[in-house]
Amino acid sequence: MSLPSFLLEILVCPQCHAPLAESSERDEPELRCTGDTCGLIYPVRDEIPVLLVDEARRPS
């Protein structure tokens, strides 16, 4: 699964407002915050990014 590039250009982390990037840490699709202090990882369910801080996980 790959999100369209125009979508990745406008999505930001709701916690720190840093850009998001696709993550390949797990088998399921995720978006990783590229900020130095945050680093939250947000799930993508049914090709829809779930950008809720409560749903995000910390990197392992």
Stockholm file with secondary structure:
# STOCKHOLM 1.0

chainA/1-60         MSLPSFLLEILVCPQCHAPLAESSERDEPELRCTGDTCGLIYPVRDEIPVLLVDEARRPS
#=GR chainA/1-60 SS CCCCHHHHHHCBCTTTCCBEEEECSSSSCEEEECCSSCCCEEEEETTEECCCGGGCBCCC
#=GC SS_cons        CCCCHHHHHHCBCTTTCCBEEEECSSSSCEEEECCSSCCCEEEEETTEECCCGGGCBCCC
//
